[in-house]
Amino acid sequence: MRAQHRSLARRLLIAPLVAALFGTALIPAAQAAPEPGWDQDWAAAALAVNPAAATASGSENPDFAPGKAIDNNPGTRWASNPADDAWLRIDLGTSIRISQVQLVWEAAFGRRYALEVSGNGSDWRPFYTENAGTGGTTNVHTYPREVVGRHLRLRGIERATPYGYSLFSVVVKGGVPAPASATERNLALHHLVFGDYYQHAGNSPAFAVDGGYPENLRDDATRWSSDWNANRWLGVDLGATARINRVELYWQAAYAVDYALEVSADNRNWRQVYRPSASEVAARRADVKPPGEAVGRIDRVNLGADARYIRMRGIERRSFYNPAPHTAQFGYSLYEFQVWGTGGSAAARYPDAPPSPGGTYQTTFFDDFTGAALDRNRWRVQRTGATFNPVNGEAQAYVDSPENISVRNGSLELTARWQPGFTTPDGGKFDFTSGRIDTNTKHDFTYGRISARVKMPVGDGYWPAFWLLGSDVDDPNVGWPASGETDILENIGYGNWVSAAMHGPGYSADGNIGKTEYFPAGGSADQWHVYSAEWTPQHIAFSLDGREYHRITRDHVESLRGQWVFDKNQYVILNFALGGAYPAGHNKVTQPYWGLPQSSVDRVRTSEIKTEVDWVRVEQRR
């Protein structure tokens, strides 16, 4: 771990104990005498951690005892008895808020296993379940779930090899939430913390209150990083009303040029208590450096305010030379958000995720395309350069024309056409046209089962899709991928497989969470198939012809990748693209169009290449 600011070591003793037990510290092992006002009883409780408190269902032999997984020696390991239900349990010595668990597997890893927490060592609650483990190093983050307890257990479900489970190390990060205090201390330490959109799981809001930051305000220590938007905020729940004497913000190089500190009694109504002066903002704005030379800063702001909640609301981001004379801006990045004062409480907890809707599935949207033309009461037609800007390097323009969007023989047809020199309303030039329709403003919804029966053309670079997009994608304070995207069906011209994926902060574009699915023997993309997704607060599951082949859970996304942004409205999209980033990533074609080879161009020029949709259905529980 990087060097930390010395004063923090005097104010928090739990992390060095976790370090002694697990080998990775949130703050340094060297300790100084407690400062006046330090709660000696609280510190003593933390010091009760037993460095040897690891037990297991069994071990291969005494050389691979459970304590070997927590001895801070990367060359030793615990190897369980050869059973699928083997387990490893660790007594942390005191109840802490766990922010991260790192598992470093030997070759005998777990294919399926669960991480569980307990307050008493008997009643266990899972907070992470792995159903397709691949070994190596796994970093499980807990934000924004409530994972507090004294005992941690890894419970095996299925081994990947005939041997037992084998771990070089288990590293736990976290600490005791700051309790109510009559004397001044950092009341934000290990408390509940919230924000809007952050970059990925490793830079969640939780890392802004974990007690650590590098002395040079430059090293890559734990920190919160927002996505690339100026209107972003980070707030702390102090647990109860507190007297806030001052706030200390330990910024990484991507600091706020302008920001406001705001307080609230109810986490809804906010009152500004500080904002930098115009001269201070001007000075911060003038500090423009290349990213490799830039360093952070410390803001110490005296307040004297009474509140339970406090937040930093970003207004303007710092600029960097990238390269000079051009500038670029990134998100906000805070190593630490400290709130010094009295009062507060450690009793607050993160709320549970939304429950699944009750009732049975009922159809709330259905179109089987039996009319004479597209039903404009159900569908909106998108037009490149008018309602929609070009994306993904695709070769076509989307247009509103019966030659591209038609209803015939009980099916919707999206047809690609060769129209060299086609000019969009904003002056863009394209050689192809095609169709894209959606239900935005017609049928936006949260949660449900979404299905369509589709037949697609086979040919390199043909890219039809059936998908959902967050309804707030056009909000400049949200945008993509914070809006969320659910790809129920994508095909890029290969007859034997299709794909499904999710996109969000920390898992977008090529880094999406997705899966390729091959058709059973004899199946092909140019035959009729039903593609569907079930969307709940806990998971999104993708199916082909009624058979589920990919399930993505909320816990898995939050633990490993980033923010779950699928508790708000999405809308249905059907489109037929030509070429672009996704096809090019597979077929490596660059000429005559990116991702679209000449053979596929010739077919569009001489024949009717189309995607057909028999019906689309949305069902929701009522």
Secondary structure, DSSP 8 states (H G I E B T S, - for coil): ---B-HHHHHH--HHHHHHHHHS--SS-S------TT--HHHHHHHTT--TT-EEES--SSGGG-GGGGGSS-TT--EE--S-TT-EEEEEEEEEEEEEEEEEEE-SS-EEEEEEEEESSSSS-EEEEEESS---SEEEEE-TTS--EEEEEEEEEEEESSSS--EEEEEEEEEE-----EEEEEETTTT-EEEES-BS-GGG-GGGGSSS--BTTS-S--S-EEB-S-SS-EEEEEEEEEEEEEEEEEEE-SS-EEEEEEEEESSSSS-EEEE---HHHHHHHHH--B-TTT----EEEEEEEEEEEEEEEEEEEE-EEESSTT-EEE---EEEEEEEEEEE--S------------S-EEEEEEE---SSS--TTT-EE--BTTTB---TT-SEEE---TTTEEEETTEEEEEEEEEEEEE-TTS-EEEEEE-EEE-TTTS-BSSEEEEEEEE---STTEEEEEEEEETTTT-TTT-TTTT-EEEEEE--S-TTEEEEEEEBTTB-GGG-EEEEEE--TT--TTS-EEEEEEE-SSEEEEEETTEEEEEEEHHHHHHHT-----SS-EEEEEEEEESSHHHHHHH---SSBTTB-HHHHHHHHHS-EEEEEEEEEEEEE-
